[in-house]
Amino acid sequence: MRPERQHQIWRSEAGSRLWLTGLIAAMQHAERPEVRRQPVAPEMLVELRARLALTAAYRSGPISTLRH
């Protein structure tokens, strides 16, 4: 999926929930002791940094404009 399309999906409420569900599942997987003991391949770290940079680049305004 192209990053632009991915960004549009995440902006919807359903897309945000789907993204958050995936993030929680990944964090729960990563916290397992047998997973934590394994080394992380350097190319995975490079890919992670690239994805994080891409996500940050798409942020065009405040996350929430609602006042509580």
C-alpha positions as semicolon CSV with decimal commas, in nm:
position;residue;x (nm);y (nm);z (nm)
1;M;0,000;0,000;0,000
2;R;0,134;0,344;-0,088
3;P;0,225;0,560;0,215
4;E;-0,018;0,834;0,106
5;R;-0,309;0,588;0,103
6;Q;-0,194;0,437;0,431
7;H;-0,196;0,785;0,587
8;Q;-0,554;0,851;0,469
9;I;-0,676;0,527;0,626
10;W;-0,511;0,610;0,959
11;R;-0,687;0,946;0,971
12;S;-1,029;0,780;0,997
13;E;-1,158;0,659;1,332
14;A;-1,176;0,297;1,214
15;G;-0,826;0,322;1,070
16;S;-0,692;0,465;1,393
17;R;-0,846;0,183;1,591
18;L;-0,706;-0,075;1,351
19;W;-0,359;0,081;1,376
20;L;-0,379;0,094;1,755
21;T;-0,495;-0,268;1,774
22;G;-0,196;-0,371;1,563
23;L;0,040;-0,169;1,781
24;I;-0,093;-0,329;2,100
25;A;-0,062;-0,677;1,950
26;A;0,297;-0,607;1,844
27;M;0,386;-0,475;2,190
28;Q;0,230;-0,778;2,360
29;H;0,430;-1,006;2,131
30;A;0,752;-0,815;2,194
31;E;0,715;-0,829;2,572
32;R;0,724;-1,210;2,580
33;P;1,050;-1,326;2,745
34;E;1,141;-1,569;2,464
35;V;1,107;-1,290;2,210
36;R;1,297;-1,033;2,418
37;R;1,598;-1,265;2,449
38;Q;1,652;-1,280;2,074
39;P;1,883;-1,025;1,911
40;V;1,738;-0,779;1,663
41;A;1,884;-0,783;1,313
42;P;2,048;-0,451;1,215
43;E;1,840;-0,431;0,895
44;M;1,522;-0,445;1,103
45;L;1,640;-0,147;1,305
46;V;1,714;0,045;0,985
47;E;1,364;-0,033;0,853
48;L;1,204;0,068;1,182
49;R;1,384;0,402;1,185
50;A;1,278;0,465;0,825
51;R;0,913;0,390;0,905
52;L;0,915;0,612;1,211
53;A;1,067;0,897;1,010
54;L;0,806;0,852;0,738
55;T;0,520;0,859;0,986
56;A;0,655;1,176;1,149
57;A;0,692;1,346;0,810
58;Y;0,319;1,309;0,740
59;R;0,211;1,485;1,055
60;S;0,074;1,811;0,919
61;G;-0,103;1,966;1,214
62;P;-0,205;1,922;1,572
63;I;-0,320;1,576;1,668
64;S;-0,636;1,709;1,828
65;T;-0,803;2,047;1,800
66;L;-1,068;1,966;2,059
67;R;-1,053;2,150;2,388
68;H;-1,153;1,961;2,700
